[in-house]
């Protein structure tokens, strides 16, 4: 286990899966079955491939786990396809942002996992494009969809990798920011998003600033 980690045969994000495999091998379970990424000796440090490791624990005469007979199966192509398809189901096809059900699940899990940690706080922005139906009527559906895609891309570029953004309605977006320390972090995000959204819409659409609105909160988990 320590060699696999120190030599980076297993990526850091999959260490817990590798540890689970080691625990199961030592615990006396008859069989083990795990999927995680591995780097074979001689490959580049970041060239990890998905493998499925299945094994049978061999016991000594005293009934203690002695060794494991394992088979390694390269499932990299199939696993990546599985992950991609699962990700596509969670995303809005137009903006490529996460859909409402996944956003709700993510927020619920974050709040539940941090419910006893008073130092953890989260911020949430809800962004709404006012009179979006009028934009469609005046400029056409294709133009309106292009605005949604561009605003979604702008918002994503302004967020940290730990933030989550989703489309929760035809013209509504939500931004969930984990581990916010103070309200001005949210205020800065609002100003940045407001500036970029106005620039995005103002270039081609004869709208005033009040055609776009938003709300913010800082709920305690």
C-alpha positions as CSV (number, residue, x, y, z in Angstrom):
1,X,0.0,0.0,0.0
2,X,2.7,2.5,1.0
3,X,4.8,1.6,-2.1
4,X,1.8,2.1,-4.4
5,X,1.2,5.6,-2.9
6,X,4.8,6.7,-2.7
7,X,5.6,5.7,-6.2
8,X,2.4,7.2,-7.5
9,X,1.0,4.0,-8.9
10,X,-2.4,5.0,-7.6
11,X,-3.6,8.7,-7.9
12,X,-4.2,10.5,-4.6
13,X,-8.0,10.8,-5.3
14,X,-8.2,7.0,-5.5
15,X,-6.1,6.2,-2.4
16,X,-9.2,5.6,-0.3
17,X,-10.4,2.9,-2.8
18,X,-7.0,1.3,-2.6
19,X,-7.0,1.4,1.2
20,X,-10.5,-0.3,1.1
21,X,-9.1,-3.0,-1.0
22,X,-6.2,-3.6,1.4
23,X,-8.6,-3.7,4.4
24,X,-10.9,-6.2,2.7
25,X,-7.9,-8.4,1.8
26,X,-6.8,-8.4,5.5
27,X,-10.3,-8.7,7.0
28,X,-10.9,-12.3,5.9
29,X,-13.5,-11.6,3.2
30,X,-13.6,-14.5,0.7
31,X,-13.5,-12.3,-2.3
32,X,-12.6,-8.7,-3.2
33,X,-13.8,-6.6,-6.1
34,X,-12.7,-2.9,-6.7
35,X,-12.4,-0.4,-9.4
36,X,-9.7,2.4,-9.3
37,X,-7.0,3.9,-11.5
38,X,-3.5,2.5,-11.7
39,X,-0.3,3.6,-13.4
40,X,1.8,0.7,-14.6
41,X,5.6,0.8,-14.1
42,X,7.3,2.7,-16.9
43,X,4.3,4.8,-17.8
44,X,4.2,8.6,-17.3
45,X,3.3,9.8,-13.8
46,X,-0.1,11.1,-14.9
47,X,-1.0,8.2,-17.2
48,X,-3.5,6.4,-15.0
49,X,-5.9,3.8,-16.4
50,X,-9.0,2.4,-14.9
51,X,-8.7,-1.2,-13.7
52,X,-11.0,-3.7,-12.1
53,X,-9.2,-5.8,-9.4
54,X,-11.0,-9.0,-8.5
55,X,-9.4,-11.5,-6.1
56,X,-9.9,-14.5,-3.9
57,X,-8.4,-14.6,-0.4
58,X,-6.5,-17.7,0.4
59,X,-6.5,-18.7,4.1
60,X,-3.8,-20.5,6.0
61,X,-4.5,-23.6,8.1
62,X,-5.4,-21.5,11.1
63,X,-8.1,-19.7,9.1
64,X,-6.1,-16.4,8.8
65,X,-5.8,-14.5,5.5
66,X,-2.6,-15.6,3.9
67,X,-2.5,-14.2,0.4
68,X,-4.8,-13.0,-2.4
69,X,-5.0,-14.4,-5.9
70,X,-6.0,-11.4,-8.0
71,X,-6.9,-10.6,-11.6
72,X,-6.3,-7.2,-13.1
73,X,-8.6,-6.1,-15.9
74,X,-8.1,-2.9,-17.9
75,X,-11.6,-1.3,-18.1
76,X,-10.3,2.2,-18.9
77,X,-12.3,2.8,-22.1
78,X,-15.6,1.4,-20.8
79,X,-15.2,3.2,-17.5
80,X,-14.6,6.6,-19.1
81,X,-17.6,6.0,-21.3
82,X,-19.7,5.2,-18.2
83,X,-18.5,8.4,-16.5
84,X,-19.1,10.5,-19.5
85,X,-22.7,9.2,-20.0
86,X,-23.5,9.7,-16.3
87,X,-22.2,13.2,-16.4
88,X,-24.2,14.0,-19.5
89,X,-27.4,12.8,-17.7
90,X,-26.7,15.4,-15.0
91,X,-26.2,18.3,-17.3
92,X,-28.5,20.6,-19.3
93,X,-27.9,19.9,-23.0
94,X,-28.0,23.6,-24.0
95,X,-25.7,25.2,-21.4
96,X,-23.8,22.1,-20.2
97,X,-24.5,23.2,-16.7
98,X,-25.8,20.8,-14.0
99,X,-29.5,20.2,-13.8
100,X,-31.7,21.0,-10.8
101,X,-31.9,17.5,-9.4
102,X,-28.1,17.2,-9.2
103,X,-27.8,20.7,-7.7
104,X,-30.3,19.8,-5.0
105,X,-28.6,16.6,-4.2
106,X,-25.1,18.2,-4.0
107,X,-26.4,21.0,-1.7
108,X,-28.2,18.5,0.6
109,X,-25.2,16.3,0.9
110,X,-22.9,19.3,1.6
111,X,-25.2,20.6,4.3
112,X,-25.6,17.1,5.9
113,X,-21.9,16.4,5.9
114,X,-21.1,19.8,7.5
115,X,-24.1,20.1,9.8
116,X,-22.0,19.9,13.0
117,X,-19.1,22.1,11.8
118,X,-20.0,25.7,12.7
119,X,-16.9,27.0,10.8
120,X,-18.4,25.8,7.5
121,X,-20.6,28.3,5.6
122,X,-21.9,28.3,2.1
123,X,-23.1,31.0,-0.3
124,X,-25.8,30.6,-2.9
125,X,-26.7,33.0,-5.8
126,X,-29.8,32.7,-7.9
127,X,-29.6,34.5,-11.2
128,X,-32.6,35.3,-13.3
129,X,-32.9,37.0,-16.7
130,X,-36.0,39.2,-16.5
131,X,-38.3,39.4,-19.5
132,X,-36.5,36.6,-21.2
133,X,-39.7,35.7,-23.1
134,X,-39.6,39.2,-24.6
135,X,-36.0,38.6,-25.8
136,X,-37.3,35.5,-27.5
137,X,-40.2,37.4,-29.1
138,X,-38.0,40.3,-30.3
139,X,-34.8,38.5,-31.2
140,X,-35.8,34.8,-31.8
141,X,-35.3,31.6,-30.0
142,X,-31.8,30.9,-31.4
143,X,-30.6,34.4,-30.2
144,X,-32.0,33.8,-26.7
145,X,-30.4,30.4,-26.4
146,X,-27.1,31.9,-27.4
147,X,-27.4,34.4,-24.6
148,X,-28.0,31.6,-22.1
149,X,-25.0,29.7,-23.3
150,X,-22.7,32.7,-23.2
151,X,-23.8,33.8,-19.7
152,X,-23.4,30.2,-18.5
153,X,-19.9,30.1,-19.9
154,X,-19.0,33.5,-18.4
155,X,-20.3,32.4,-14.9
156,X,-18.3,29.2,-15.0
157,X,-15.1,31.1,-15.9
158,X,-15.5,33.3,-12.8
159,X,-16.0,30.5,-10.3
160,X,-13.5,28.4,-8.3
161,X,-13.3,24.8,-9.1
162,X,-15.0,24.0,-5.8
163,X,-18.1,26.1,-6.8
164,X,-21.0,24.6,-8.5
165,X,-23.3,26.3,-11.1
166,X,-26.5,24.9,-12.6
167,X,-29.5,25.8,-14.7
168,X,-32.6,25.5,-12.6
169,X,-35.2,27.0,-15.0
170,X,-35.6,28.3,-18.5
171,X,-33.8,31.5,-17.7
172,X,-32.6,30.9,-14.1
173,X,-29.2,29.9,-12.9
174,X,-27.9,29.0,-9.4
175,X,-24.3,29.3,-8.1
176,X,-23.4,27.3,-4.9
177,X,-20.1,28.3,-3.3
178,X,-18.7,26.1,-0.6
179,X,-16.7,27.2,2.4
180,X,-17.4,30.9,2.3
181,X,-15.8,32.9,5.1
182,X,-17.6,36.2,4.7
183,X,-20.4,37.9,2.9
184,X,-18.2,40.1,0.8
185,X,-17.0,37.0,-1.0
186,X,-20.5,36.6,-2.3
187,X,-20.8,40.4,-3.0
188,X,-17.7,40.3,-5.2
189,X,-19.1,37.3,-7.1
190,X,-22.4,39.2,-7.7
191,X,-20.5,42.3,-9.0
192,X,-18.4,40.2,-11.4
193,X,-21.4,38.2,-12.7
194,X,-23.5,41.4,-13.0
195,X,-20.7,43.1,-15.0
196,X,-20.2,40.3,-17.4
197,X,-23.9,39.5,-17.9
198,X,-24.6,43.1,-18.7
199,X,-21.8,43.2,-21.2
200,X,-23.0,40.0,-22.7
201,X,-26.6,41.3,-23.1
202,X,-25.9,45.0,-23.7
203,X,-23.8,44.4,-26.8
204,X,-26.7,43.2,-28.9
205,X,-29.9,43.5,-26.9
206,X,-31.7,46.9,-26.3
207,X,-32.3,46.2,-22.6
208,X,-31.7,48.1,-19.5
209,X,-29.8,46.8,-16.5
210,X,-33.1,46.0,-14.6
211,X,-33.8,43.2,-17.1
212,X,-31.6,40.9,-15.1
213,X,-31.9,40.2,-11.4
214,X,-30.4,38.1,-8.8
215,X,-30.6,37.1,-5.1
216,X,-28.0,35.8,-2.7
217,X,-27.9,34.0,0.5
218,X,-25.4,32.7,3.0
219,X,-27.1,29.7,4.7
220,X,-25.5,28.0,7.6
221,X,-25.1,24.2,7.0
